[in-house]
Amino acid sequence: MISINDCAVIELPRIANRAGNITPIQSGLNVPFDIKRVFYLYDIPAGESRGAHAHKQCHQFLIAASGSFEIMLDDGENKRVVQLNRPYYGLHIPPMIWACELNFSSGAICLVLASDTYQATDYIRDYNQYQQLINS
């Protein structure tokens, strides 16, 4: 059974330079899966949250490319909040973890790397249905 303890904050490589830093990300090397989709969230109004779903098969890796935000992780029994506020740290969220992004700072950008292309059938958007699935 997957748990919130399977969600890991991973430090990414950082190449420092006086003119600015670079963080390279490579499928299967810095991120524990092959990346098949990349998207980002931005212009989130104050007080709004995003996510509030789980995936049946898809892994996700979230990075605060700019600013900061929190991720509420829930495995049906335990909850944990992780804050991302550095562009060289990412959070790996395996399948069947309920996640909600919240408390976005002004100008925050949430970069998401995913293990699968978009498939609506992979999403569990109803928390009661999520609880039924993990308890069956």
Secondary structure, DSSP 4 states (H G I P E B T S, - for coil): ---GGG-EEEEPP-B--TT--B----BTTTBSS---EEEEE--PPTT--EEEEEESS--EEEEEEES-EEEEEE-SS-EEEEEE--TTEEEEE-TT-EEEEE-PPTT-EEEEEESS---GGGEE--HHHHHHHHH-
